[in-house]
Amino acid sequence: MKNKISILITILLATHLIAQNTTTPEKKLGVWYMYNGNHKLSHKFSLKTMAHFRFFEIGDDLQQFIVRLGGNYKFNKNLNATLGYSYLNTDSSFLANGGEVNEHRIYEDLNLKHKIADLGLTHRLRAEQRFFNSITDHFIRYQFTLSHPLFNKWSTYLYNEIFFDFDGEAFNQNWLGLGLKYSVSNHLKLQLGYMKIFNDIDMSFDRIQLGISINTKHF
C-alpha cells in the first residue's frame, strides 16, 4: 500500500512540473479534491452532501469552490430523485485578481440504475436553475456512467455528462471521465480519476480527480 501511495505522489509531482511552464488555463493540468456523502435517514429518505475544491493547477490557484445539499427519495431499488441547493464561488480570471462570482443553484435529479451481468449502468438527468450577477440561467444535464468491479475492493468507472443551456447556445459543455475506486469499508470509498472537459467555445481542460465518499445510516 505504501508503494502504491509513493507511485501516485510521484506521478502527481511529475505532471505538476510538466505543467508549470504553461500560462493559459487550457494547458494546465488541474485537480479536483472531492467529498461526496450519502446519509440514510430512513428506508426511503436520505441526505446528499457534497464539497468540491477545484483548482486550475495541482494544489494551486483555486478555480471553484462548491457545496451542495439535497434531499433524496427512493422510489425503488433502481429509481430515485433528489431536490437540492448548491452554492458556488468561482474565479474565472486565472492568475489575476478579481473575476470572482458567487452563484446559487437549485437542482432536481432523476437517477436510474440497472445492471447487465456485473456491468453497472447509471443514468442521471439533472435540471438546474442558476442565479448569479442578477441573471437566471436554466440548464439540463445528462450523465451516463458505466461501472465494473475489478478485484478485491477495487472497481473502475467511465462516464460522460453533457450540458445544455436553455438561455444561450444549446450545447454548453461536455465532461468525459474515467478512474478507479477503492472500497475501504461499507461506509468509505476513495476515488482516483481523470476528466476531460470540452466547452462551447472550443476550449478543453484536463483534470485529475481525487475523491472520498462517505455513506452513513441513521435509523
RODO-948784 format. One line per field, with one value per residue (C-alpha): residue in one letter; x, y, z. Coordinates in steps of 0.5 Angstrom, whole numbers, padded with zeros to 4 digits. Layout:
REM residues N
r: [a:...]
xx: [X:...]
yy: [Y:...]
zz: [Z:...]
REM end
This chain:
REM residues 219
r: [m:k:n:k:i:s:i:l:i:t:i:l:l:a:t:h:l:i:a:q:n:t:t:t:p:e:k:k:l:g:v:w:y:m:y:n:g:n:h:k:l:s:h:k:f:s:l:k:t:m:a:h:f:r:f:f:e:i:g:d:d:l:q:q:f:i:v:r:l:g:g:n:y:k:f:n:k:n:l:n:a:t:l:g:y:s:y:l:n:t:d:s:s:f:l:a:n:g:g:e:v:n:e:h:r:i:y:e:d:l:n:l:k:h:k:i:a:d:l:g:l:t:h:r:l:r:a:e:q:r:f:f:n:s:i:t:d:h:f:i:r:y:q:f:t:l:s:h:p:l:f:n:k:w:s:t:y:l:y:n:e:i:f:f:d:f:d:g:e:a:f:n:q:n:w:l:g:l:g:l:k:y:s:v:s:n:h:l:k:l:q:l:g:y:m:k:i:f:n:d:i:d:m:s:f:d:r:i:q:l:g:i:s:i:n:t:k:h:f]
xx: [0000:0006:0009:0002:0002:0009:0008:0002:0005:0011:0006:0002:0009:0012:0005:0006:0013:0011:0005:0009:0012:0005:0001:-0006:-0011:-0013:-0006:-0006:-0007:-0012:-0014:-0021:-0021:-0028:-0032:-0039:-0044:-0050:-0053:-0059:-0065:-0070:-0071:-0074:-0070:-0063:-0059:-0054:-0048:-0042:-0036:-0031:-0025:-0023:-0016:-0013:-0007:-0005:-0005:-0005:-0010:-0017:-0022:-0028:-0031:-0038:-0042:-0048:-0054:-0060:-0066:-0067:-0073:-0072:-0078:-0075:-0068:-0067:-0070:-0069:-0070:-0066:-0068:-0063:-0059:-0052:-0047:-0041:-0035:-0032:-0025:-0026:-0020:-0014:-0007:-0011:-0014:-0022:-0027:-0030:-0037:-0042:-0047:-0053:-0057:-0063:-0063:-0067:-0064:-0068:-0063:-0064:-0059:-0059:-0054:-0052:-0049:-0043:-0043:-0047:-0051:-0053:-0057:-0058:-0062:-0061:-0065:-0061:-0063:-0057:-0057:-0051:-0050:-0057:-0058:-0062:-0060:-0063:-0059:-0061:-0055:-0055:-0050:-0049:-0044:-0041:-0038:-0035:-0032:-0024:-0021:-0022:-0024:-0023:-0027:-0027:-0032:-0033:-0038:-0040:-0044:-0047:-0049:-0055:-0056:-0063:-0061:-0055:-0052:-0056:-0049:-0045:-0040:-0038:-0035:-0031:-0028:-0025:-0022:-0021:-0025:-0023:-0027:-0024:-0031:-0038:-0038:-0032:-0029:-0023:-0023:-0018:-0020:-0018:-0023:-0023:-0028:-0030:-0034:-0038:-0032:-0027:-0023:-0021:-0019:-0015:-0017:-0014:-0020:-0018:-0025:-0027:-0034:-0038:-0044:-0048:-0054:-0058:-0064]
yy: [0000:0005:0003:0005:0012:0013:0012:0016:0022:0021:0022:0028:0032:0030:0032:0039:0040:0039:0044:0049:0053:0054:0060:0059:0055:0051:0048:0047:0040:0042:0038:0037:0035:0032:0030:0026:0024:0020:0020:0015:0018:0012:0007:0012:0018:0020:0027:0028:0033:0035:0039:0041:0045:0045:0048:0051:0047:0042:0045:0052:0057:0055:0056:0054:0052:0049:0046:0042:0040:0035:0031:0024:0020:0013:0010:0003:0000:0003:0009:0016:0023:0029:0036:0041:0047:0049:0055:0056:0061:0062:0065:0065:0070:0065:0068:0075:0079:0080:0076:0072:0070:0068:0063:0060:0054:0050:0043:0037:0030:0024:0018:0011:0005:-0002:-0008:-0012:-0018:-0015:-0008:-0003:0003:0009:0015:0022:0027:0034:0041:0047:0054:0058:0065:0070:0077:0079:0073:0067:0061:0054:0048:0041:0036:0028:0024:0016:0012:0005:0002:-0005:-0009:-0011:-0015:-0015:-0008:-0004:-0002:0002:0007:0011:0017:0022:0028:0033:0040:0044:0052:0054:0061:0061:0056:0050:0046:0049:0043:0036:0032:0025:0022:0015:0012:0008:0007:0003:0001:0002:-0001:-0001:0007:0010:0010:0013:0015:0017:0019:0023:0028:0032:0038:0041:0047:0051:0056:0050:0050:0044:0042:0036:0035:0030:0028:0026:0024:0021:0018:0017:0013:0013:0010:0014:0009]
zz: [0000:0002:-0005:-0009:-0005:-0007:-0014:-0014:-0011:-0016:-0022:-0019:-0018:-0025:-0028:-0024:-0026:-0033:-0033:-0029:-0036:-0039:-0038:-0040:-0036:-0042:-0042:-0034:-0031:-0026:-0020:-0016:-0009:-0008:-0002:-0003:0002:0003:0009:0010:0015:0013:0008:0003:0005:0005:0005:0000:0002:-0003:-0003:-0008:-0009:-0016:-0018:-0024:-0022:-0018:-0011:-0013:-0016:-0014:-0019:-0016:-0009:-0009:-0003:-0005:0000:-0002:0000:-0004:-0004:-0006:-0011:-0011:-0012:-0019:-0019:-0014:-0014:-0011:-0010:-0007:-0007:-0009:-0007:-0011:-0011:-0018:-0020:-0028:-0029:-0028:-0025:-0024:-0018:-0019:-0023:-0017:-0018:-0012:-0015:-0012:-0015:-0015:-0018:-0019:-0020:-0023:-0022:-0026:-0025:-0027:-0029:-0034:-0031:-0027:-0031:-0027:-0032:-0028:-0032:-0028:-0031:-0028:-0028:-0025:-0024:-0023:-0020:-0021:-0023:-0023:-0028:-0028:-0033:-0034:-0035:-0037:-0036:-0037:-0034:-0037:-0032:-0033:-0027:-0026:-0021:-0022:-0016:-0008:-0006:-0013:-0018:-0025:-0028:-0034:-0035:-0040:-0038:-0043:-0041:-0045:-0044:-0045:-0045:-0049:-0054:-0054:-0052:-0046:-0045:-0044:-0039:-0040:-0035:-0032:-0026:-0020:-0014:-0007:-0002:0005:0008:0007:0009:0006:-0001:-0004:-0012:-0017:-0024:-0030:-0033:-0040:-0040:-0047:-0048:-0053:-0054:-0057:-0050:-0047:-0040:-0036:-0029:-0024:-0019:-0012:-0008:-0002:-0001:0006:0007:0014:0016:0022:0023]
REM end
